[in-house]
Amino acid sequence: MKALFTLIVVIASAFGIFAQTDQEKRVAEIQSALKSQGVDGWLFYDFRGSDILIPRILKTSRMGGTRRWYYYVPANGEPVKVVHAIEPGQLDSLPGQKLIYREWQLIQSNLKKAIFSSTSSKKPRIVMQYSPNNDIPYIARVDAGAVEMVRSLGVTVDSSADLVQRFEAVWTPEQLALHTEAAVKMQKVMLETFAEIKRRMNENIPTTETDVQQFIGKRYGELGLNPSPGIVAVNANAASPHYFPRRGQGAPIGRGDLVLIDSTSKVANKPGAPAADLTWVGYVGETVPAEYTKIWDIVFDAQQSAYRAIRDAFKNGKPITGAQADDISRGVIKKAGYADQFLHRTGHSIGEEGHGNGANIDNLETRDSRRLIPGTAFSLEPGIYLEGKFGIRSEIDVYIDGGNVIITAPHQTEIVPIMR
């Protein structure tokens, strides 16, 4: 059956009998990846939208439904859909044969037929959206019971983490261009924002974190970016990494204050546009005090050390994981004596929602053992947070362009003296 299916596809494609859909092309790409990894298949499972990764991986928006469904893509042969009798058309947008269940007992027999009919292995090895020990919760979309059930069929279940990254986190050239456009415009707004703070100080205009936040959102809209609210934090507020000023309740900003701005946005109304994520720090004065520059220098060194390690790894053709990169950055801050004041991971994958589904630069919050791969992007944003005093974070966006590791926009190298 699988040989006949493959022959029909090849002959039909050669003579132009039908054009491949996006879903058919994606299935072919998945099968090629499965073969290269020596995996028998990839089993997708969903119950009421439980796996948010599936639509972009399979390039279809027709997901959801009220009953459990399964979609098995074998390394060789025809995909198989296992759907409920009252929702038989649930996966009709995807290629493959259809097996229908009504009784729950049929789920297991249908899955066993789907998995074993496409391989000669006595114990097939497949992948699912599962993460051993929940190390990478971004991937852990399949419940433990579903994994147990599939394993009971005599199947080895491994994590799809590396494949998810390949098919969900890799950017197209068009996406890189959209990200770069957003990053350059955001940097422009950051500098305009510091200039606006200076103007308001010189004209003795009362200014709060909320005022600055609204200025940024307005400029984003004028430049064709999503008007993201973003973080604007002054002095001790900056010691809380996820501080957001409430509307009308933002702290006042005056001369002698440290201001941290962290914002995520993207080009508006462009499907597939990835986000850009930047943090800048300024001081409302002509000369930045030594207590701030001391912490900045440590944080910036931590960021750049991680960047250089990743860059050199790709230059020399050596693998590097998100966890390893995090260890390098964290090691710099630990050596300086501020390990307990570095409260979060070094960075995160960047996708359409800001936080993407590729490898994070993380060996703190999670143990991200995924390798960094070409075509993906992530932030590097270490920080030191001194409770009750101030916090400093330095952030860049990084993209792996083949063997080159690039920072996607000009970046801050020192605290901006806003009143200079």
N, C-alpha and C positions, 0 to 999 in steps of 0.2 A: 504493500500500500504506500509506504513512504517513498519507495523508489519511483512508483508510478506518479505520485504527486509531484515529486521533484522534476521528473521528465516532462510532465505537462506544463509546469511553470516555465521551464527553460525553452521549450518549443514555442509556447504561446508568446513569450517575451521576445524571442528572436524574430518572429513574424509580425509583431505588433498587434497581436490579437487583443490584448488588453494592456492598459497602462497601469503600472503599480500605483497603489494609493500610498499615502504617507505611512499608514499603518503597516502595509505590506513591506515597504522599504525598511521600516524600523524593525520588524520581525527578522528580516534578513540580516540586518546589522547585529541584532541580539544573538542570532544563531552563530554568526561568525565569531563574536566575542566568547560565546560559550565554548566553542571548539578550541579557541586559543587558550582558554583556561582549563581545558580538560574536564568540563562540567557537562553532565547529561541533560540538564534542563533548568529552566527558571519557572517557578510556580508563583503566579500572582493570585492573591486572595483578598477579598473585600467583603465587608458586611456594613451596609449603610454608610458608606464613605469612610470606612476606618483607615484606609491607606490613601493618604493625600498625594503620595508620590506617583501613583499609577498613571494618572492622566497625561502627565508630561513625558513619562518614560515611554508609554505606548502611543503617544501623539493622538490622543482622542479625548473628547470632553464628555462622551456618553458613558458616564460611570454612575455609581450610586445604586439605587434600587432598594427593595425592602427585604430581599432574601440573600443568603450567602451565594457567592459565585466564585469560580476558580478559572484561571486562564493559564494553561501550561504551554510554554514555548520550549520544545525540545531542541537539542543541538542539531539534530537531523530529523527531517520529516515535517509533517503537518502539525500546526498548533491545535490544541483541543480546548473547547469551552465546556465547562460544566455549570449549567444554569438550572434554575428551578422551573417547574412546569407552569407556574402562573406568570413567570417573567421570561419566557423562552427567547425573546428578542433582545435581552439585556446587553449582550456582547456582539450584536450583529455588525457593528462597525469594524470589528476585528476579524482578520482572516482565520480560517481553521474549521474543523469539523465540530459538531455540537453534540454533547451528551446531556440528556435531561434527567433530572432527578425529581421525585416527589417525596418519597420517604427518605428520612435522613440516612438510613442504611445504604442507600444507593450512592451517597456521596463518596464513601470509601471505595466501593467497587468501581465507580466511574473514574476516580482519580488513579486507582491502581492500573486500570486499563490504559489511561492516558499516558502514564509515566513509563510503564513497562513495555508498551507496544512499540516504542520508538528507540529502544536500546536493548542490547544483548546482555547488559550487565545484570548480574544476579542481585546486586545491591546498588541501585543507581544513586549517583551523587547529584543532588539538585540544590539550588539556592532559593531562599525566600527572604522577605524583608524582616529578618530576625537578627538580633545582635547578642552573641554569647555574653552572659553576665550583665546584659543591658549596658555594655561599655559605651555604645554609641546610640543613645535613645532616639536620635533623628532617623535612624534606620529601623528601629524596633516597632514596626506597624502591625505585625502578626502576633496574635495572642498566644500564650504558652500552650493552651489546649489544642489550637490548630496545628502547631508544630508537633505536638505529641501524637496527634492523630496521623499525620503524614508519616512520621517515623515508624508508627505501628505497621505501616504497609511494607516495611522492609527497605526503607529509603533513608539515605544519609542526607540530613538537612544542614547546609552551611549558610553563612551570611551572604547576602547579595550586596553588601556595603560597597565593595569596589566597583561592581557593575552599576549600581545606582549612581555612583559618582561619574562614571563614564558616560551614562546616558541622560543624566539629569543636570549635572553641574558643568559640563563642558560648553563653553560659549562658541557661537559662530563668529566669523569676522564682523558681521553686522552688529552683533551684540557687544563686541569689544568697542566698536566705534560709538555706539550709543552710551556705553558706560563712560568712555573717555570724554565724550561731550558733556555728560552730567558732571563728572569730576572736575573738569576745567571750569565750568560755570559755577560750581559750588565753591571752588577755591576763590574765584573772583568775588563771590558774595561774602565769603569770610573776611576778605580784606576790606570790602566796602563796609562791612559791619563794624570793624574796628575804627574805620574812618568816621562812621556815623556816631559811635560812642564818643570819639574825640570832639566832634562838632557839638554834641549835646553838652559835653563837659565845658567846652569853651563858651557856650552860650548860656550856661547855668540852667539847663533844662533838666528837671527831675527825671531820672531814668531808672527803670527797673529791669529785672531779668525778662519779664513779660514783654516789655517794650521792645527789647532787642529780639526776642523770639518772633514777635509779630513783624518786625522789619525784615528778618530773614525769610519768613514765609511769603511776604509780599514780593520780595525780589525774586524768589524762586518762581512764583507764578508769572511774573513779567518776563522771565527768561525761558519759559516753557518747561519748567520742572514741576514735579509734584510739590505742593506747598507743605512739606513735612514740618511739624512743630519743632522737633529737635530739643536738645538739652542746652540750656543756658544757665550756668551755675557760677555763682560768685563766692570767693573765699571758702568758708567751711562747707557750703553747699556742694562745692566741687569734690569734697571728700567722699561723697556718695556717688558711686559710678553711674547709677540710673536715676539720678535726681531730675525731676521735671518741675519747672515752676508752674503753679496753678494760675489760671487766668485771673488777673487782678490781684494776685497775692505774691507776685515775684519780689524777691529781695531787692532793695535799692542798690544801684551801682554808683560808686563815686571814685574820686582820685585816691590812689593807693590801693585799689582793689585788684585781685586776680580774677580773671574771667575765663572760664572754660566753655567752649562751644563744641558740641558733638551733634552732627546732623547726618541723616540718611535721606537721599532723594533719588529720583530717576527722571529721565526724559518722559514727559507726560504724553499720553495717548499714542504710545508706540508699543504694540504687542511684543512681548518677549524682551523688552528693555530691562537690563539688569540695573541694580542699584549702584550708587556710589556712597561711600561711608567715610566721613572725614572728621577729625577732631583737631581744633586749633586752640591755642592758649595765648592770651594777651594780658598785659599788665597796664593798668590805667595810670601811667606815669612816663617820665622820660628815660629813666634808668631802672632796669629790673633788679630788685634786691637779690643779694647773694643767696638767701635761704630758698628762693624760688629757682634760681639758676642751678644750684647744687642738685636739686631733685630732678629738674629738667634734664640735666646732663646724664644722670643715671638712667632715666627712662628712655631717652633718645638712644643711648648706647645699647640698651637692651633691645630696642626695636631694630636698630641697624645690625646688631650682631646676628639676630635671627634672619634678617634679610640676606646678609652676606653668606650665611651658612646654606640657605636654600639656593641662592644664586650659584655658589661654588659647587654644590652637589649636582645641579643640572649641567653645569659647565663640564664637570668631570664624569658625567654619566653615572652617578651614584644615586641610589634611592634615598629618600628622606621622608619620614612620616610627619604628620601634624604634631604628634606627641614629642618627637625629637626636637622639632623647631621650638616648641614651647619650652622644653627643658633648657635650651640654649638661652632664650630670652630671660627666663625665670632665674637662671643661674647668675646672670649679671646683677639682677636686683638683690638676690640672696647674698651675694658676695659683698654688696654695699651695705648690708645689714637691714634691709627692708622687706624681707621675705613675707612677713606677716601683714605687710601693708599693700601687697600686690594681691588684690581680692578676686581676680577673675582670670580667665584664660588669656593667652596672648592675642588670639585673633579668631575669626570665624570665616567660614566659607561665605562667598557673596553670590547671591542669585537674584531672581526677580523680586523676591520679598525682602531683600536686604541680607538676612541670614539664610544662606543657601544650604544645599544638601551634599556638598562636597566635603572634603576633609577640613576639619577645624584645626587651628593651631592650639592644641589643647592636650595637656596631660595633668590637668588639675580638676576641672569640673567633670570631665569624662576622660577615658583613655582612648584617644583617637589614633589607632594604629594604622589607619589608611595612609597609603603613600600619596604624596602630592603628585599630581599628574598634569601633563600639558593641557592647555585649553581651559584651565580652571583659575579662579581668582579668590582672593581671601584678604582679610585685613590683618595688619600687624599693629596692635594697639596696647602695649603694656602701660601700666600706670602704677603710681604710688599714691596712697590715700591716707593722709594723716588726720585722723578723726578730730573734729573740733577746730582744725586749723585750715587746711586746704588740700586739694588733690590735683595731680598733674597726670595727664595722659597724652601720649604722642601716637598719632595714627596715620598710617598710609594704606592705600589699596595696592595690591600686588597681583600681577597676572603672569602666568607661565606661558610664554609664547614659544612653543617648541622647546628648544634648549636654552632659551633666553628668559631670564626672570626680570620683569620690568615693574617699576613703580609707575602707575598709570597717569599721574599728574604731578606737577611740581609740588614739593611738600615743605612743610615748616621745619626749619633746622634750629630755631631758637625762639624763645618766648618773645612775642611782639611787644615792644614798648609803645603803647598806643598813643601817648601824648608827645612822642618825639617829633 
